[in-house]
Amino acid sequence: MSAANTVVKQPLVRMVKRVGVSGRTKVMVRVIAILLALVADAVFIFGVTGLNPVAVYGVMFQGTFMTPIRFSWAMRDLVTLLAIGIALAPAFQMRFWNIGAEGQVLVGALVTAIIMVFVGASIPTPLLFVLMAVCSIAAGAVWGFIPAFFKAKWGTNETLFTLMMNYVAIQIMAAVTNILRGKASSLGKLNMSSQVGWFPQLFGQRYNWNIIIVFVLMVLMFIYLRYTKHGYEIRVVGESENTARYAGINVKLVTIRTMVLSGAICGLTGLLLVCGRDQTIATTTAGGNGFTAIIVAWLAKFNTFYMFLISFLLIFLQKGAAEIASAYNLNDYASDIITGIILFFILGSEFFIQFRLVFRGAGAKEVK
């Protein structure tokens, strides 16, 4: 039999990449994923704890929306996660996997705290805020520049490089906090008596400034990535470095410039945490948001407005899980499983947006 007439039997299931998926289809897939997750969670809740799943979901809702203060706390935590997601967006769109946001936030927070403590009382408050902003942004930018330079110059692995720099930043933070602590058992609030360097209250809360600043960043980053020349260059480099070079784009320059921007926004986030939220520093200042924000940036496909929605969902799950553990005296593992199931289905839904499954029909054959 000639090669032209060879009959090849198809596999039982094939994955076929979708082309031109509509926004409506994407929304439907994600909604179905969330509904299936709620069903799976209901089975787990009833089977393991014996509780009424509807009542448990009601408690999760109360954890975020029951009172205005709880909702404001959720917004406070949301903008921290959103700010880091915004910082990761340009790097990820360039396919530079910046896993070092945690460290970049820490160095920004550390520089802010040092200036607040040692310079705060000697200069006017407006100048103090400008100095803290410039230095925190510069610190984060430098922390982003280092792995970008090595990547552009010698082609190092940015994932491992940025990940390891997190641990460097943590150890630097630990050393400095120990020096600042002296003989005290804890660092406590910085400038507690004078409140120098703290954001002034806005509508009764200091962290409302964080909300405003991050929302402005969200709009600016959307415009930057979608409508500017730099944003176009980032997209081209992300799609193909060879194509970018053919089009006359300096790939090394774009790589370094984009990571400097990513690190700078992380450094600014460190300032927001110190001045507008915690008024202190620790090795846990970033709170793991540098890693959670990876999910936010990836699921949103680098659209900052979608990042807001995904950040809200993650914070809602986090607050709801804590409320479940408190209301029903469950351990953290049970509440985390409930959250994990929902995240698993949401992440899994991305597969069905990108691909579809094609099943072989009875006796179907493909003539090659």
PyMOL commands that set and color helices and strands:
alter all, ss='L'
color gray80, all
select helices_A, chain A and resi 3-5+23-49+53-65+68-93+101-118+120-122+125-154+158-181+208-227+229-239+241-246+251-278+289-299+304-327+332-354
alter helices_A, ss='H'
color red, helices_A
select strands_A, chain A and resi 7-9+13-17+355-359+365-367
alter strands_A, ss='S'
color yellow, strands_A
deselect
rebuild
show_as cartoon
